[in-house]
Amino acid sequence: MRGPRVGTASTEPESRQPVMADVARVAGVSHQTVSRVLNGAPHVRPDTRDRVLAAIRELDYRPNSAARALVTRRSQTLGVVSFGSALYGPASMLDGIEQAARSAGYFVSVASLRSLDSRSVQEAVDRLRDQGVEGIVVIAPQISAVSAVAKLSSAVPVVAVGSGSQSRVPMVAVDNESGALAATRHLLDLGHATVHHVAGPPGWLETKTRQDGWRKALEAGGAEVPPVQSGDWSARSGYEAGLRIAEDPLVTAVFCANDHMALGLLRAFHEAGRAIPGDISVVGFDDIPEAAYFAPPLTTVRQDFGELGRRALELLVEELTGVGHARSHVLISPEMVLRRSAGPVAR
């Protein structure tokens, strides 16, 4: 039995991707009508639009985004410069932005950085611009990012997320100071003479603003301002801070700058035989998905990262269309979530 002859042309038809003309033929309409349906033009009869969409599904047609971008000069792609994506806060910000972008009909291209110095941020922005993005969101949780974003040179609109009120570009952020103030005031209202604080690492905006809110609440209430214990956002650092705090029998309340450190704190207090909230009350910040399942369930400050992403996308689209300069700084209020880790001071 002889095999196929070398060099003989195959009789099998080569498969090819359907093009717009194929959609027009199957739907029985013109090429221009298919184009109007794809671009969301309003003046297309409903039955015609249905036929075109049915043909698109039947043929599994996928528009050539590169060709469309050449014609419309719109890539429908937005860039995101991200940092610290292994941490809950920045990772949740990125997820919120991506979901909001998809809902608004945009693709997202992400450049993840290990440091947020001016050179690294500028290089990331340049790479994203080379990909034809229409606008860029910079997740900027560190103080160094404020100056890096301020020095950016970009021909496309840029919106910062989490960069604080000092940002020189349009900005969306959670009002960390008011959240920390509310958490501290909640503990004072429960009768605690003062509130100790486990802060995040130096150089982070959340560290500074949450510490500012904590301090303002204590000063407004006439309470003593204890020395700050510093962590690095991890449960391990919260545990180590908790071991130090547990040595002082006069401590009755602690506000942690995030929930992961609060988790470590709870473990340390349990090991030291300090009842929660009977002996010590604890409040966190973030409301991570696991916070309701801590032992005891954690009272904390909730950030709405979905809303953060939506507002950032909304602000960027307004910048793309030449609107939005009147409200270039948006602060989103967090909310207290009351559970069982905080209670009245023991008498």
C-alpha positions as CSV (number, residue, x, y, z in Angstrom):
1,M,0.0,0.0,0.0
2,R,1.6,3.2,-1.1
3,G,1.5,6.4,1.0
4,P,0.7,9.8,-0.2
5,R,2.8,11.3,-3.0
6,V,5.3,13.9,-1.9
7,G,4.5,17.3,-3.3
8,T,0.9,16.5,-4.2
9,A,-1.5,19.3,-3.4
10,S,-4.1,18.4,-0.8
11,T,-7.7,18.1,-2.0
12,E,-9.0,19.1,1.5
13,P,-10.2,22.7,1.6
14,E,-8.2,24.9,3.8
15,S,-10.1,26.3,6.8
16,R,-10.1,30.1,7.2
17,Q,-11.6,32.5,9.7
18,P,-14.9,34.0,8.6
19,V,-14.7,37.6,7.5
20,M,-17.3,40.4,7.6
21,A,-18.4,39.6,4.0
22,D,-19.4,36.1,5.1
23,V,-21.6,37.5,7.8
24,A,-23.2,39.9,5.3
25,R,-23.9,37.0,2.9
26,V,-25.4,34.7,5.6
27,A,-27.5,37.5,7.1
28,G,-28.6,38.8,3.6
29,V,-27.4,42.4,4.3
30,S,-24.7,44.7,3.1
31,H,-21.2,44.8,4.4
32,Q,-21.9,48.3,5.7
33,T,-24.9,47.1,7.7
34,V,-22.8,44.4,9.5
35,S,-20.3,47.2,10.3
36,R,-23.0,49.4,11.8
37,V,-24.3,46.5,14.0
38,L,-20.7,45.7,15.2
39,N,-20.1,49.4,16.1
40,G,-23.5,49.7,17.9
41,A,-24.9,52.3,15.5
42,P,-28.5,53.2,16.6
43,H,-30.2,53.3,13.1
44,V,-30.5,49.6,12.4
45,R,-33.9,47.8,12.3
46,P,-34.3,45.4,15.2
47,D,-35.0,42.4,12.9
48,T,-31.9,43.3,10.8
49,R,-29.8,43.5,13.9
50,D,-31.1,40.1,15.0
51,R,-30.2,38.5,11.7
52,V,-26.7,39.9,11.8
53,L,-26.1,38.8,15.3
54,A,-27.5,35.3,14.5
55,A,-25.1,35.1,11.5
56,I,-22.2,36.1,13.8
57,R,-23.0,33.3,16.2
58,E,-23.5,30.8,13.4
59,L,-20.1,31.6,11.8
60,D,-18.4,32.2,15.1
61,Y,-17.1,35.4,13.6
62,R,-14.6,37.5,15.5
63,P,-14.0,41.1,14.5
64,N,-10.4,42.0,13.7
65,S,-9.6,44.3,16.5
66,A,-6.4,45.6,15.0
67,A,-8.2,46.5,11.7
68,R,-11.0,48.2,13.6
69,A,-8.5,50.2,15.7
70,L,-6.9,51.5,12.5
71,V,-10.3,52.7,11.2
72,T,-11.8,54.0,14.4
73,R,-8.5,55.0,16.1
74,R,-9.9,53.2,19.2
75,S,-8.3,50.1,20.6
76,Q,-10.9,49.6,23.4
77,T,-8.0,48.7,25.6
78,L,-6.9,50.3,28.8
79,G,-3.6,49.8,30.6
80,V,-3.1,49.2,34.3
81,V,0.2,49.7,36.1
82,S,0.0,47.4,39.2
83,F,2.2,47.0,42.3
84,G,2.0,44.7,45.3
85,S,-0.5,42.4,43.6
86,A,0.2,39.6,46.0
87,L,-1.4,41.7,48.8
88,Y,-5.1,41.7,49.4
89,G,-5.6,45.5,48.9
90,P,-3.7,46.0,45.6
91,A,-5.0,42.6,44.2
92,S,-8.6,43.5,45.0
93,M,-8.1,47.0,43.4
94,L,-6.8,45.3,40.2
95,D,-9.7,42.8,40.2
96,G,-12.2,45.7,40.7
97,I,-10.7,47.7,37.8
98,E,-10.7,44.7,35.5
99,Q,-14.3,43.8,36.2
100,A,-15.4,47.5,35.7
101,A,-13.4,47.6,32.4
102,R,-15.1,44.5,31.1
103,S,-18.5,45.9,32.0
104,A,-17.7,49.1,30.1
105,G,-16.6,47.2,27.0
106,Y,-12.8,47.6,27.4
107,F,-10.0,45.1,27.4
108,V,-7.2,45.5,30.1
109,S,-3.5,45.1,29.7
110,V,-1.6,44.9,33.0
111,A,2.0,45.9,33.7
112,S,3.0,44.5,37.1
113,L,6.0,46.2,38.8
114,R,8.2,45.3,41.8
115,S,8.9,48.9,42.6
116,L,7.1,52.2,42.1
117,D,10.0,54.6,41.4
118,S,9.6,57.2,38.7
119,R,11.7,55.3,36.1
120,S,9.9,52.0,36.5
121,V,6.4,53.6,36.3
122,Q,7.4,55.7,33.2
123,E,8.8,52.6,31.5
124,A,5.6,50.7,32.2
125,V,3.4,53.5,30.9
126,D,5.6,53.7,27.7
127,R,5.2,49.9,27.2
128,L,1.4,50.2,27.6
129,R,1.3,53.1,25.1
130,D,3.2,51.0,22.6
131,Q,0.3,48.5,22.8
132,G,-2.1,51.3,21.8
133,V,-4.0,51.7,25.1
134,E,-6.4,54.6,25.2
135,G,-5.9,55.4,28.9
136,I,-4.0,54.1,31.9
137,V,-4.8,53.4,35.6
138,V,-1.9,53.4,38.0
139,I,-2.4,51.5,41.3
140,A,-0.3,53.6,43.6
141,P,-0.4,52.5,47.2
142,Q,3.0,53.8,48.2
143,I,4.1,57.3,49.0
144,S,6.9,57.1,46.4
145,A,4.2,56.5,43.8
146,V,2.8,59.9,44.3
147,S,5.9,61.6,43.0
148,A,6.3,58.9,40.3
149,V,2.8,59.5,39.0
150,A,3.3,63.3,39.2
151,K,6.4,63.1,37.0
152,L,4.7,61.0,34.3
153,S,4.9,62.1,30.7
154,S,2.0,60.6,28.8
155,A,-0.1,61.5,25.8
156,V,-2.9,59.4,27.1
157,P,-5.1,60.1,30.2
158,V,-3.9,58.7,33.5
159,V,-5.9,58.0,36.6
160,A,-4.3,57.0,39.9
161,V,-6.0,54.6,42.4
162,G,-5.1,54.8,46.1
163,S,-2.6,57.7,45.7
164,G,-4.2,60.0,48.2
165,S,-5.4,63.6,47.9
166,Q,-1.8,64.8,47.1
167,S,-2.0,63.2,43.6
168,R,-1.5,65.6,40.7
169,V,-3.5,63.4,38.3
170,P,-7.1,62.4,38.6
171,M,-7.4,60.1,41.6
172,V,-9.8,57.6,43.2
173,A,-9.1,56.3,46.7
174,V,-10.8,54.9,49.8
175,D,-11.0,57.4,52.6
176,N,-8.6,55.5,54.9
177,E,-8.3,58.3,57.4
178,S,-12.1,58.4,58.1
179,G,-12.2,54.6,58.3
180,A,-9.4,54.5,60.9
181,L,-11.0,57.3,62.8
182,A,-14.4,55.4,62.9
183,A,-12.7,52.2,64.0
184,T,-10.8,54.0,66.9
185,R,-13.9,56.0,67.9
186,H,-15.9,52.7,68.0
187,L,-13.5,51.3,70.6
188,L,-13.5,54.5,72.6
189,D,-17.3,54.5,72.6
190,L,-17.2,51.0,74.1
191,G,-15.5,52.5,77.1
192,H,-11.8,51.8,76.4
193,A,-9.5,54.4,77.9
194,T,-7.3,54.3,74.9
195,V,-6.6,52.3,71.7
196,H,-3.3,50.8,70.7
197,H,-2.3,50.6,67.0
198,V,-0.5,48.1,64.9
199,A,0.4,50.0,61.8
200,G,1.5,48.9,58.3
201,P,5.1,49.3,57.0
202,P,6.6,52.7,56.4
203,G,6.3,54.2,52.9
204,W,2.7,53.1,52.3
205,L,-0.1,55.7,52.0
206,E,-2.5,53.4,53.9
207,T,0.0,53.2,56.8
208,K,0.1,57.0,57.1
209,T,-3.6,57.8,56.6
210,R,-4.8,55.0,58.9
211,Q,-2.4,56.1,61.6
212,D,-3.5,59.7,61.1
213,G,-7.2,58.7,61.6
214,W,-6.3,56.7,64.7
215,R,-4.4,59.5,66.2
216,K,-7.0,62.1,65.5
217,A,-9.7,60.0,67.1
218,L,-7.6,59.6,70.3
219,E,-6.8,63.3,70.4
220,A,-10.4,64.3,69.8
221,G,-11.5,62.0,72.6
222,G,-8.8,63.3,75.1
223,A,-7.2,59.8,75.2
224,E,-3.6,59.0,75.6
225,V,-1.7,58.2,72.3
226,P,0.3,55.0,72.9
227,P,3.5,54.1,71.0
228,V,2.8,52.5,67.6
229,Q,3.6,48.9,66.8
230,S,4.7,48.5,63.2
231,G,4.0,45.4,61.0
232,D,4.4,44.6,57.3
233,W,0.7,43.7,56.5
234,S,1.4,40.0,57.2
235,A,-0.3,37.8,59.9
236,R,3.2,36.9,61.1
237,S,4.0,40.5,61.9
238,G,0.7,40.9,63.6
239,Y,1.4,37.9,65.7
240,E,4.8,39.3,66.8
241,A,3.2,42.6,67.6
242,G,0.5,40.8,69.6
243,L,3.1,39.0,71.7
244,R,4.6,42.3,72.7
245,I,1.2,44.0,73.4
246,A,0.0,41.0,75.4
247,E,2.8,41.6,77.9
248,D,1.0,44.8,79.1
249,P,-2.0,43.9,81.2
250,L,-3.4,47.4,80.9
251,V,-4.0,47.2,77.1
252,T,-7.7,46.6,76.5
253,A,-8.2,47.7,72.8
254,V,-6.1,47.4,69.6
255,F,-6.8,48.8,66.1
256,C,-4.9,46.9,63.4
257,A,-4.2,48.6,60.0
258,N,-5.3,45.5,58.1
259,D,-7.1,42.2,58.8
260,H,-4.1,39.9,58.2
261,M,-2.2,41.5,61.0
262,A,-5.3,41.3,63.1
263,L,-5.4,37.6,62.5
264,G,-1.9,37.2,63.9
265,L,-2.8,39.4,66.8
266,L,-5.7,37.2,67.7
267,R,-3.5,34.1,67.7
268,A,-0.9,35.8,70.0
269,F,-3.6,36.9,72.4
270,H,-5.1,33.4,72.5
271,E,-1.7,31.9,73.3
272,A,-1.2,34.5,76.0
273,G,-4.5,33.6,77.6
274,R,-6.1,37.0,76.9
275,A,-9.8,36.6,76.1
276,I,-11.2,38.4,73.1
277,P,-13.2,40.6,73.6
278,G,-13.4,40.0,77.3
279,D,-9.8,41.1,78.0
280,I,-8.8,42.8,74.7
281,S,-11.0,44.1,71.9
282,V,-9.6,44.0,68.3
283,V,-10.7,45.9,65.2
284,G,-9.1,45.4,61.7
285,F,-9.3,47.1,58.3
286,D,-10.2,45.7,54.8
287,D,-12.9,43.1,55.6
288,I,-11.1,40.3,53.8
289,P,-13.4,37.3,52.9
290,E,-12.0,35.3,55.8
291,A,-12.6,38.0,58.4
292,A,-16.1,36.7,59.3
293,Y,-14.6,33.3,60.1
294,F,-11.8,34.4,62.5
295,A,-12.1,33.3,66.1
296,P,-13.9,35.4,67.1
297,P,-15.3,36.9,63.9
298,L,-13.5,40.2,63.3
299,T,-15.0,43.6,63.6
300,T,-13.4,45.6,60.8
301,V,-13.6,48.4,58.3
302,R,-14.9,47.4,54.9
303,Q,-13.5,48.7,51.6
304,D,-15.7,48.3,48.5
305,F,-13.0,47.4,45.9
306,G,-15.7,46.9,43.2
307,E,-16.9,50.4,43.7
308,L,-13.2,51.6,43.7
309,G,-12.7,50.0,40.3
310,R,-15.9,51.2,38.9
311,R,-15.3,54.8,39.9
312,A,-11.7,54.7,38.6
313,L,-12.9,53.4,35.2
314,E,-15.7,56.0,35.2
315,L,-13.2,58.8,35.9
316,L,-10.8,57.5,33.2
317,V,-13.6,57.3,30.6
318,E,-14.6,60.9,31.4
319,E,-11.0,62.0,30.9
320,L,-10.9,60.2,27.6
321,T,-14.0,62.1,26.5
322,G,-12.8,65.4,27.8
323,V,-15.1,65.5,30.8
324,G,-14.5,65.0,34.5
325,H,-12.0,67.8,35.3
326,A,-14.4,69.3,37.8
327,R,-14.1,66.2,40.1
328,S,-10.7,64.9,39.5
329,H,-10.3,63.6,43.1
330,V,-12.8,61.0,44.4
331,L,-12.8,59.6,47.9
332,I,-14.9,56.6,48.7
333,S,-16.2,56.2,52.2
334,P,-15.6,52.8,53.9
335,E,-18.0,51.3,56.5
336,M,-17.7,49.7,59.8
337,V,-18.6,46.0,60.0
338,L,-19.5,45.0,63.6
339,R,-18.8,41.4,64.6
340,R,-17.7,39.8,67.9
341,S,-14.0,40.8,68.3
342,A,-14.8,44.1,70.0
343,G,-16.9,44.7,73.1
344,P,-17.3,46.9,76.1
345,V,-14.3,47.3,78.4
346,A,-14.3,44.9,81.3
347,R,-15.1,46.6,84.6
